[in-house]
Structure formats: structure tokens, C-alpha cells
Amino acid sequence: MEKSKGVKLRYSAAWVNEFALDLGREAGPVLKALQAKGILGGIALSRYYPERKNEILVAVTEVKKKGQLDKYVAAMKEVLA
């Protein structure tokens, strides 16, 4: 995901299977665009930390298949383009 334009990993280590991404723009519209594609993109951290409006929390577990993760990454790149 870090190779996507404007996206960076917020912290150097993930917590369990979760990680925060700074999208470089407001997260709400990005998550809505992903939802329109049938993808739950993560949780907007501004819901709990108003100052973190550009960040989302993403969880990846062993129940997700590589194809699902590839679809997520492709959709995110498309939304952020």
C-alpha cells in the first residue's frame, strides 16, 4: 500500500494484524468510494481521534485470501489516483 500515491504506513510496526495508514487526504471520502465498490476499507481513525482525519485502521487476518487483498489494494490505488 505504501507504493500507492500519498499513502504511508503511520507506524513502523503493525499491532497484531492491524495497521494504520495515512492516506494523505481525508479518509471519509476514500472509505465511501471503496464501499461503493463493495469493499469495507477500514475504520476512519477520526471517529475516535478527530485530529487524525487522514488515517484509517486496517485489519488483515488469515481468513482473507490473497485475491481479496489484491482486490483491496487495486481498489485503493484506483480511488487514490
ABEGO torsion letter per residue (X at the ends): XAABBGBBBABABBBEABBBBBAGBBAAAAAAAAAAAGBBAEBBAAAABAABAABBBBBBBAABBAAAAAAAAAAAAAAAX
